[in-house]
Amino acid sequence: MAMLSSDQRANLFVAILCVVATLSFIGSRDIEEIRERRLAGTAADVYDRGHWLLPELQGAPRYLKPPYADWFAVASMKLFGRNEFGFRLPFALAGLGMIAVSFALARRMFGPQTARAAALILATTPYFVSECHSPSQDLWLGFFAGAALLSWWRWQEEGRPWSRAWWAFWLSTALACLFKGPLALAIVGIPVVIELRASRRWKLGLQMRPWWGLLIVFALALPWPLAVWSQYPDYPARLWADMKISLVKDETKHGFSYLNHLINWPWFTFPWSALGLGALLLPLWRRALPDWPRLRFCYGWLIGNFALFATWAMQPMHYLLPVVPAVAVIEAALLRRLIEAIQQRTTDRRLETVPTGAIGTVGQCDAKHVAERASVRSVPSERWRVRLHNGQFQLHLVAALLAFCFAGFAIATAVFLHVRGSASVAISVAAAICLLVPIVIGAPRLFTGPDSAIGLYIAAGTMCVVTISGWIEPAVSARKSIACFGRELANLVPLREPVYFTDTKDALPFYAPREFRRLAVADARSLADQLAGKPEGYLLLARYRFDGAEPLLRERFTLHVVLQQKKPKDSASDLLLVRFRIRQA
């Protein structure tokens, strides 16, 4: 540490904090969220049955999603074991990659202080951290799309085709397409087109050699669908059937449904919601931002993709993950401007207290401050007081919003620790006190030492994120997870004996590495007919289906319910594992 410069030590500290926030307790929570359940099911299919080209989910091929995320998950599980940590690690690393993209872009645009702020903002944003703990293709899409746009920003400064930045842009775009298909081209292309239009540099678009770049993209993205098509001739029809679910307009979605992303935006950027709202409304005060030409690129990145998905009413909030690096850079730039404005107001207020004749004798006032003092004296006193008062009011409002959000974050964490973590009231109160201490200390320091105050807020946010990851989320997921049922099933059913199913859960093959065979049934009689050729075995089905088919099944089989899933709600859909044996004539 002694050999490192102060800037390097600060970067190392920020890196450690980001790693702790992003990777902490990624293996402590059961697989529960819908996207990670599906990914766990397909990854288990690749791991157990070797369906590398086209993984299956609940016995049906997964046409819509390319298998590259499954490959990453399987490779990690081969190295670190078949567990939640090994499964989630590649996707948490993709989240860290998005933080690195934000850091690199902010450093290139605004310098090291803003870069560190961008990284710390992401590390203390609970929505982003929770997404890092929930494996999905969107994390890798966000990382490669962010890497592509970072490479484009580096490339446009030189504008030379075939350079390393040019190759990095097109290769990153191609890798983004591997995880999300042609949609990645829109996510990457929209900010580039907006920037070219705003800067009136259309010739730069031709210098990108887009025809050669698209050739690279297609060369890397098309082999998988072509390979699938060669083995499954009905692949285009199946793919279109799956895509219609997302592409065709849902008639139930109208009106305020199209404002879903806007309504949820404060939570998307919480507890930095004041800066997040400022990021959406950035052009309103662009004249006060000397860095607007650079911020314009990030704003086009944000607002272009926001408009794309906001008008696509069916898409959930996590579709906005590719804009996270841009949001972090804008929020960090606004935060630095806020700190500078607070420091400037403090300096102006001190200068107002200095007697006119003493200006030349104040050693702490540099030439810039003396000039500012002279300009203050040239402004009519009443106008200056009004301007100063309005500016102080705006700063106090933003500071109060930040303090309120972080205090609410700490209190909510303590409350959920008790309600969902089944902790005692004493532990919850102690947690609230510990989490609130940095905020209580930092709030009064916002206008005397804003840098240290924001540092205390970040410390409180990091503690909240780690507490949620290690205490709250595991308790919540355990109540809804299929993990306990899957492990008990694995102990009951011999390894080589298949499990026939009509109903199952996506993540069940992850926890019970057995062969699951689907039974396509329309009614109780068809179920009995399909089981007729099997002398004995195990059947997995929902309780409501078992209740309807039980009288007919008992005419042909002896049935014994050996395992039952227990959920707090909706017991009719609970899974049952039934041991069946055909009756002897």
Buried (B, 14 or more C-beta within 10 A) or exposed (E): EEEEEEEEEBBEEBBEBBBBBBBBBBBBBBBBBEBBBBBBBBBBBBBBBEBEBBBBBBEEBBBBBBBBBBBBBBBBBEEBEBEBBBBBBBBBBBBBBBBBBBBBBBBBBBEBBBBBBBBBBBBBBBBBBBBBBBBBBBBBBBBBBBBBBBBBBBBBEEBEBEBEBBBBBBBBBBBBBBBBBEBBBEBBBBBBBBBBEEEEEEEBBEBBBBEEBBEBBEEBBEEBBEEBBEEBEEBEEBBEEBEEEEEEEEEEEEEEEEEBBEEBBBBBBBBBBBBBEBBBEBEEEBEEBEBBEBBBBBBBBBBBBBEBBBEBBBBEBBBBBBBBBBBBBBBBBBBBBBBEBBBBBBBBEBBBEBEEEEBEEBEEBEEEBBEBBEEBEEEEEEEBEEEBEEBBEEBEEBBEBBBBBBBBBBBBBBBBBBEBBEBEEEBBEBBBEBBBBBBBBBBEBBBEBBEEBBBBBBBBBBBBBBBBBBBBBBBBBBEEBBBEBBEBBBEBBEEEEBBBBBBBBBBBBBBBBBBBEBBEBEEBEBBBEBBEEBEEBBBBBBBBBBEBBEEBBEEBBEBEEBBBBEBEEEEEBBBBBBBBEBEEE
